[in-house]
């Protein structure tokens, strides 16, 4: 077998980052389509079935977030080792990260299966909806291995500087899910009608294919897997490195929805129209930020490889370009949404109150999109540079010290406008803090290398 090359330590920095980001944009969009497909077809079964899918969402999101945190940790340590040129260690870290994902699955599956009823009863599911939740989650939990392991595997491939393959894998999974959903849910052709269980099976089968494809590429194309059984000490050392970065990132992923829940409760004091408009606008956020999030997801491998190679000038150039791109993209999207805000609201609702709130949000919050890009790029870089707790502290400051208190005070002073304005302001202040902290980390890391 050959060796994994450090693709990102040579060549024009801007070109590298652009070529890395473009495939990730398509991959991210495909995952959004994957989830929307399930919602669309299950929604055609009835209200209770759609409600069941809604109840499962936070649980699925929570487990996906934990798995993603492990994947982030794996990507960070693997990319740095690739930059160092130690291919044997790359194979060891990749393999041990996948073993860690299996250990994670062995813990979460039995716990999840045993807590379906008490958990979803606690969340407020009615007895009728619980029937559909059980049918879905009994299958979904058994397929967790096909969700967690591919996430770690594709992040390992991305760590090598190859974002085309992970994007193709995600697009392939979305395509398979689109095909299987109607067949298994409604029983087309020779297949029985499985309804919501069919949606779960389609998801598991699509994800299973991503596992096999990612393993194929890791072993045969990137040569990043080792078939020998690791010693206990070797595995524990790998897991320690991965979790050192992964666990704080898991905390960050939990903080974000908690903060969103508090802000929603503040918005709810203005009535159901405000909540509906807020919900529409935040979904527009998801699409508007796809490019920035794709860039943030590739800056990690770029920094990791160049840190391993001791090329801090390239790290600085990459961060500077990413900041500039985020600000330009953010201003462009803000200009567009500020004009089209009310029109977008009218697509989703004919209620004047809902349309007004949607338009108000989209005339204020997108001003902070570019600032959000700086924040997420800086905190991602901090994690890769082995300062994940610093990254977590910045997010805690942004959410609980800045955003929520300012939203509450702004609500009292100027109403919803104050709530919405608090978000870009929190991005501005926390982005400045994150950038300062990141610069200090880079200086210290460069001093150690020298």
Secondary structure as GFF3:
##gff-version 3
##sequence-region A 1 450
A	DSSP	alpha_helix	13	43	.	.	.	ID=ss1
A	DSSP	alpha_helix	47	84	.	.	.	ID=ss2
A	DSSP	alpha_helix	87	114	.	.	.	ID=ss3
A	DSSP	alpha_helix	116	122	.	.	.	ID=ss4
A	DSSP	alpha_helix	127	142	.	.	.	ID=ss5
A	DSSP	alpha_helix	145	159	.	.	.	ID=ss6
A	DSSP	alpha_helix	163	186	.	.	.	ID=ss7
A	DSSP	alpha_helix	196	216	.	.	.	ID=ss8
A	DSSP	pi_helix	217	221	.	.	.	ID=ss9
A	DSSP	alpha_helix	232	268	.	.	.	ID=ss10
A	DSSP	alpha_helix	272	288	.	.	.	ID=ss11
A	DSSP	alpha_helix	290	308	.	.	.	ID=ss12
A	DSSP	alpha_helix	312	348	.	.	.	ID=ss13
A	DSSP	alpha_helix	352	362	.	.	.	ID=ss14
A	DSSP	three_ten_helix	365	368	.	.	.	ID=ss15
A	DSSP	alpha_helix	369	384	.	.	.	ID=ss16
A	DSSP	alpha_helix	388	396	.	.	.	ID=ss17
A	DSSP	pi_helix	397	403	.	.	.	ID=ss18
A	DSSP	alpha_helix	404	414	.	.	.	ID=ss19
A	DSSP	alpha_helix	416	449	.	.	.	ID=ss20
###
